[in-house]
Amino acid sequence: MPHPTQLYQHVPDSRWPIVYSPRYNITFLGLEKLHPFDAGKWGKVISLLKEEKLLSDSMLVEAREASDEDLLVVHTRRYLNELKFLFDRVEGISKATIVDLDAHQGNGHERDFMGDRRVYIMDVYNRHIYPGDRFAKQAIRRKVELEWGTEDDEYLQKVERNLEKALQEHRPDIVVYNAGTDILEGDRLGGLAISPQGVVKRDELVFRIVRGRQLPILMVTSGGYQKRTARIIADSILNLYSLGLIGPESASVSAQNSDTPLLPPEVP
């Protein structure tokens, strides 16, 4: 019998599928300013999108706080996280692909889905930084390990080539996209050297390929430890909207779009 919960809600057509709550932004007597992570990043992203007239408060979906009962469910072995909960809740969702483009290896979800053939994991990360979890790597179906200081051209080539192959190997019902901005040049924890334009291009590339196959995609903004990341995330969302990859026109993206390489043909 399904677990009773108030977390799932109907989203009317007047709202965008953008989930946000002001409580995402952490403040503690100003001490958050000393932390390398921008604890107010998500609020800044929403403010920037409002300034650009893309969003208003009435268009957002506010996340509901999980009850103790809900938390007990997701922390059992049966419900390791929200994605497994999704398999039981949403009709037609039986297979998923995780595209993890955060700079760090995603060992949490890799351990969660170890041996679960319903979930295909593609992980692109700096091989030299935390966590270096060898056991968790066994769950990765498509592993792309990067060197220190990897730049735009090499990075985008590898993401495009491997994402195409990943979706050929495993046809999912949904793609969960971890769009970390800690790949940005100057991020001391990420150790990569992707430009702001490269981050925007990466998100566009992922959405073009996934939406071109008529697949739903869930994007989470994840890591990113510089003050400028909020502006870059906002710019990326605006770019996705201008291209019709999100918003009312996104459903019109045809599968033919994904057959046209986004990068030059000489990519190895």
N, C-alpha and C positions, 0 to 999 in steps of 0.2 A: 504494500500500500504506500503511495507517495507520501513523503513527509509534508505536513501542512506548514505553509510559510506565507508571509506577506511580502517577501523580497521580490517576487516576480509580479510585474504590473503591466497592464495594457498601455501602450504608448500611442496616443492619438496622432493622426496625420499632421496636426499642427505643430508637433514637436519634432526636433531633430533627434536622431539616435546618438546624442552626445550626453554621456552621463557625467554629472559634476555635482559637487556639494562644497559650499564654502568651508566645511569642516575638514576638507582635504589639506588646507593650508595651516601649517603648524606655527604657533607662536608661544613663546615662554619668556616673558619679561625681557624680550630683546636678545636673549641668548642664542636664538636660532640664527642670528646674523653672523655668529662666530663659526657656524658649521659649514663645511664645504658644500653641502647640498642646499640648493635653493628651496627652502621649505614652503615658500609661497608661489612656486613656479606655476601651479595649475590655475590659481586665481589670476595670475598675470596673463596667462594664455587666454582665458575667457575675457578679460578686460580688453586685450588687444583685438580680439575678434568682434567685440561689441563696438570698439572704436571704428572698425572697418565696416560696420553695419551688416555684418554677416549673421550675428546672433543677437537675441534679446533674452531676458530672463524667462519669458513665457515659452521659448523654444527649447529650453533645456530639460533634460530628465534628471531629477535629483535622486541620488541613490538613497535607499532606505537602510537604516541601521539594522544589522543582524541581531536577532534576539539570542538569548542564551541557548534556546532550543536549536536555533539554526546553527550556531557555532558548534554545538555538540555533534550535529549531523556531519558537517564538513570536516570535522576532525576525527571521524571514525575511519577505519581502514576501508570501508566501502565507499565513502565519499571523501576521497583524499583532497579534492579541491573543487572549485566551482565548475570546472569543465566536466568532471565525471557526473556532477549533479545535473549538468546540462543534458547529458545522454539520457537521463531518466525523465527529464522534464519536457523537452522540446521534441515534438514529433518530426521525424525525418532526419534527425541528427544521430548518426550512428558511427561516423568516422570523422576525425579532425586532424588537421595539420597545424603544428606550432612552428611559426617562422620566427626564430629568436635572433634579432639583430642588435641586441644590447652588446656592449663591448665585452661583457663577462660571460663565461660559460653559464648556461641556465641549469645548474645542477639540481635546483629544487624540483622543477617540473619533470626533469629527467629521472630523478629517483621516484617521484610519484607515479610515473607511467612506465616504469621498468617492466618490460614483458607484456605490456598492453598493446596488442596489435591494432587496436582501433585508433591509436594516436601515433602519427608520424612526426618526428622531431627533426627539424633542420636548424642547426645552430652555427652561427658565424661569429667568431670571437677571437680576442687577442690571446694567444696560447700561453703567454708568459705571465698573466696576471691571475689574481684570485678568481675562482677557487681552485682550479687545477684538480678537479674531482675525477680521478681515473675510473672509479666505479660507475659514476653517473654517466660517463661517456659511452658506456655500453648501450644506453638507451637511445643515443643519437643515430638516426637513420642516414642523415646527410650532414657530415661534419666538415666545417671549413675553418681551419686554424690559421690565424693571421699573425704576422710579425709586427714588432714595434714599428710605429710610424707609417703604417700602411696608408696610402693616399687614395684620392678619389677614383682615378681610372682603374686601378687594380681592384679596388673594393667593389665598385659598381659592376665591373665585369664578372667578378666571382659571385656576387649576389644574383645577378640576372641568370647566369648560366646554371647555377645550382638550384634556383627556385623553379626554373622551367623543368629541370630534371626531376625535382621533388614532386611536382604536381603530375608529372607523367607516371611516376612510380606508384603514387598513392592518390587516388581521386577522393578528396574529402568532401564532407557535407558543409564544413565551415573551416575557415582559416583564422587562427588566433595569431596576431602579429605583434610581437614585442618590439616596439619602435624606439629603443633606447637612443638618447642623444649623447651618451657618454663616449660615442665614437668621434666626437668633435675634436678638432685640433686644439691643443692646449689643455685638454682634460687630463689632469695628472693621474687619475685613477684608471682611465680607459687606455691611455698609451697609444692611441691611433691618431691619425692626422687628416680626418675628413673635414672638408670645408663646409661652411653653412649651406652653400649651394649644393654640395654633395649630399647633405642630409635631406634637403628638399627633393633632390632628384631620386634618392633612394626610396623615399616614401611613394613618390609618383610611380617609380618602376614596379614596386610591389603591388600597388593598387591596380595598375594597368594589367599586369599579368593575371592577378587573381580575379578582378572584375571581368576581364576579357574571357574568362572561363565561366562566367555567370555564377560565381561562388560568393557567398556572403563572407565578410571579413570583419573581425573585431580587432581594433587597434588600441593598444595601451601604450602610454607615453614613456613609462619606465624611467631608467636612470638618465642622468645628465646633471653635471655638477658645476655648471658655470651659470653666471647671472644672465647671460645672453641666450640661454637655451629656450626660454619662454618665447622670445621673439621669433626664433627659428621654428619652433613648433607651430606657432600661429601662422607664420609665412607658409609653412608646408600645408596646413589645413586650407588656407586661402587658395593655394595653388591647386590642390585636389578639387576644390569646389569650382575653380575657374575652368578646369578641364572636364568637368562633368563626371568626375570619379566618385564624388560624394554629393549628397543632396538629391533633390527631386529628379534630376536628369540622369543620375548614375545608373539607373536600370537599363538605359539605352545603350550602354557600352557593349559592343558586339564582340563575339569570340574572335573575329577576324583581327581585332586590334592586337591581340596577344601573339599573333603569328608574325608580326612585323618587328624585327629586332629593335630594341631601344638604344642599342649601342652599335658602333661600327662593326661591319662584317668580319674585320680581321681579329676580333676577339678570339683567343685560343679556346 
